[in-house]
């Protein structure tokens, strides 16, 4: 099979279909080009329609946004390439089975539930995004209640449920279906994102850099006069764009995806998603909100309505598909996390169906999609530190004379060292986030480093 084709998996394979508990065999490995569409589809996707406008709403200057995103995305690509890819290629195991070998099957179930639920919340936000576009032709409004558990209209909730069911069915078909859908959709979506940005500039009648800055600053002023002043400066943008996917790279979640790679060059795969999605698409999406404010004074960041205003039906279809291509691999990841809760002989898609149901319920509450700038940092803070344990286990265990894959080698079902190394830094990070109002993304790397060091110290003290 050519390298630029999607990763193929025989879902009737006697290993359970997705090689959850064995290394991916060499016959199933693919070259780095196989990962381009997957990452482009995931990161030039539904979140971009929400996150882009949120930068404007948060008061970021356009100059800070352009240069901050550039640096942050480079850092993210390097993290995937040099942190995740080498371990994935070496072990060829899912994140969840890798952790089971280190932490023990009972502890990893706790982590898997937390992991799966957080991924479901993210997928739920993307279901909301797709549903916002489905509702536009039917004049079904998408509003964000002040209460985090508040609902939009009954009609919108029903659209969310229908969209969530369809996405779950696709994700349950396995990685092959998810990857193929992303590969097909990604190039077209990227063109539409660019068209949305160009259309927004035309609507604002931008004829110079100065006029664009003026319209941008006016949009910030209008939003902050209504919602209060917020500061989102250069370094905050850098850290956010670097660590918004911290659970995937620092947290090693993408071991599950990159285990299918022939070599570490697959780690460059996210570069397409970062610069076409987390750079071009975010900026273009923010232009749509600036145009809407200039034309109508409306400050609501409704993805479906923004895309409809920019490019009509093409925008509607793009928002639907964009939310889909983000939610699908996220539901797939969450499903693999939940799969550990089922008996070994249970069908591989059982966890994915459970994840899809949880994600659909989360999508009914629209406030979640409006809190993405905070949420992605929060789930990176919670999930990222476990990646530090995996890093230490892979690179340092033998060098520092303690047991690699401790639970597997010792027959342990609960490695207390992993629990302490994970929970103590996370608890401290969450304290600063919720009690001291720390921007969640700022806590990711300190917690990751603390977990790595704690695991080394505890394992050395145990002399295991």
Helices and strands as residue ranges (DSSP letters): G 26-28, G 32-35, H 36-43, H 46-57, H 62-79, I 80-84, H 85-91, H 95-103, H 105-136, H 154-172, H 175-203, H 209-227, H 234-243, H 255-258, G 264-268, H 270-272, I 273-281, H 282-296, H 303-311, H 313-339, H 350-363, G 366-371, H 372-395, H 406-410, H 416-435, G 440-442, H 443-462
